[in-house]
């Protein structure tokens, strides 16, 4: 499970962004929203979900993408792909380093990893700690086995040393890689339905997938794959999505069932749910970390709430959901979120800021469910101030 993530220097981030999934145990409510693990005699409390609010273009998408960048680096075991695109580096200082820090739990171990590199494809910092002990310090003191690896391969400035741990540390290496493989990052497009097709074809998931769809109150009776559909009958459908005509939604009317290609008849919100359901189910079943950009777009408040409820429930053991959102009604849902699960982003001329509702002192109004009202009044910042139309009549 993810415990903390920090990033600096990536795109618009010219200040260090700190995001924390460690539960603040001063808050006593909603204990089902917390996963607790004891490692080396120390209890670690991780939040099962977090919701991020803020104006458009304030850093929410960039934050989620930055997690994906680190995941890609770990998968490739080098920084080459990221360094090829100069727009990954800071927009305002082309010489600035990109720096990452991540803290997580995996396979009964507590990991902390720091990585920094510059546009010249040179890793400047790389430190791995496991269970509060420094296992690897690329430019520091190491045990004999790791020092030999660094002496042998350290001249490759673009390669990760964490990928070259000696055999005696194979357990830590495998756990490290396994965590990043479990991260799922989701940004919606209608064409992104291949995982849905895969899930309907997989007997391990198909029943649970259909249950998730049919209980979401979107009128769909069932879904299926029609491999015999004639795409030529739908000549107006672009060729790059024609294969998705085989995904059909079935509706019931007066006791009769009618099936249609989902991509043609379902609403934007319904098609989005069909895509997201496969990722949500995979995250819950395989104990993954799911990051979603603008989860609530085209969805009713109750549906968005229900998705978070799946992750916050006692039935969820280790999966996490981190999502940006604009649905302000969820702010007042005192039965859904703890204060440390609600985050805000804001950007001004000086920089970009990430902070939690738990950073603010609770006042009397919040105790009666007035968080949304206080937010709209500007108490927590992170508000847009659009002034469109002020000068449309030609007057100042």
Secondary structure, DSSP 8 states (H G I E B T S, - for coil): -EEEEEEESSTT--S-EEEE-B--TT--S-GGGEEEEEETTEEEEEESEEEEEE-TTSSHHHHHHHHHHHHHHHHHTBSHHHHH-GGGS-SS-TT--EEEEEEEEETTEEEEEEEEEETTTEEEEEEEEETTEEEEETTS---HHHHHHHHHHTT-TTB-GGGG--GGGHHHHHHHHHHHHTEEEE---TT--HHHHHHHT-TTTHHHHHHHHHTSSSS--EEEE-TT--GGGGTTS-GGGGGGGGEEEEEEETTEEEEEEHHHHS-HHHHHHHHHHHHHHHHHHHT-EEEESSTTTT--HHHHHHHHHHHHSTT-SS-EEEEE---GGGGG-TTT--GGGEEEEEE-SS-EEEEEGGGS---TTGGGT-HHHHHHTTTT-------TTTTTTS--
